[in-house]
Amino acid sequence: MAEKLHITNNIRTLRFFAEEMTQQQLAEKAGVSRQTILAIEAGKYSPSLELAFRIANVFHVPIGEVFACKETCGPVPEVANDKTKKHGVDITTDGLLTDDKRTLCGELMIVA
């Protein structure tokens, strides 16, 4: 049996860059309760694929900029988009997992 992946997210960071959007505002836009957003942000609940895409769509970013996994993943491409450049956000490419850096499964992740 395969090990369960530990899913991490950047929802709090994305909310901050989206004019400090509240959990309630995100919940309304994604069609879920504030408690659901709170649980996802805290890593206590992994959203369905559909909800993950809805959350990414709220922020107008690829799903890989919202969610990532802790298991062994390929290297993160060294790419910056206008949003990360505008806000001076660090883009991890070293494959490390620390408190301030996270590894992505084949996508780009921003870290405040």
N, C-alpha and C positions, 0 to 999 in steps of 0.2 A: 504494500500500500504506500502511495506517495505521501511525503510529508506535507502538512498544511503550510502554505506560504503565509508569511507575515506581511500583510499589506500596510504600507504607510501612506500618508497623504500630506499635501501642502495646502489644505483648505484654508487654514487660518492665515497663512501668508497671502494666498490669493484674495481672501476677503479683505485683508489690509490694503492691498494694492487696488482693490475695487472700491475705492473711496470709503474704506473701513466698513464694508457691508456687514450687517449683523447676521447672526445665525438665523434669526427669524426671517430676515429678508431673503437669505439664500434658500431657506426652507420653502417659502412661498413660491419663489421662482422655480424651484426644483419639484414642487408638488408633494412635499413631505412635511412632517412635523419638525419643529425646532429640536425636539429631543432626539430625533433621528440624526440630524446634522451634528448635534453634540456628541452622540455615540460614535459616529463615523470619525469626527475630528479627534476624539480621544483614543481611537483605535480599538474600541470595544465592539464595533460592528463593521463588517465588510459589506458594502452596498452591492446590490445586484448590478449586473453589467449595464442594464438599462438606466438605473439611477446614476451610476458612475458617469455614463455619457451625458445624462441630463445636467449633472453638476459641472462637468467640463464645458458643456455648451453655455451655461450661465456665464462663465468666465471667458468664453470665446477662445479656449485653448485646447490643444490635444489632450486626450485622456491621460497620456503619459506625463503631463505637467501637473496633474492632480494626484495621481496614484502611482505607487511604486512597490516593489517587493524587496524583502531582505535576503532572499535566497540568492545563490550564485547567479549572477546575470552577466550579460555581455557588457563590454565597455560602453560608456555613454558617449554619444557623438558630441564633438566639441563645436556646438552651434549656439549662437545667441540670437534671440529674436528682439524686435523693437521694444517689447515690454520689459525684458530683462535689462537691456541697455539703458532704457529710460530711467529705471529705478535703481540701477547699480547693483543688481542682484547677482550673486556668485553662481556660476554654473559648475556643477561638479563633473569632473571627468576622470578622477583618479581611481574610481572603483572602491573607495573606502566607505565604511559605514561608521560614523561617529555621531555625537550629539548634534553637530552642525552641518554634517554632510550625509547625503543618502545616495544609494546606488539605484539606478533604474533598470528595469527589464527592457532594454532596447529603445528607450525613449529619453527625452530630455527632462531633467528635473531642476527646478529653481530652488535655491535655499537662501533665506534671508540672513 
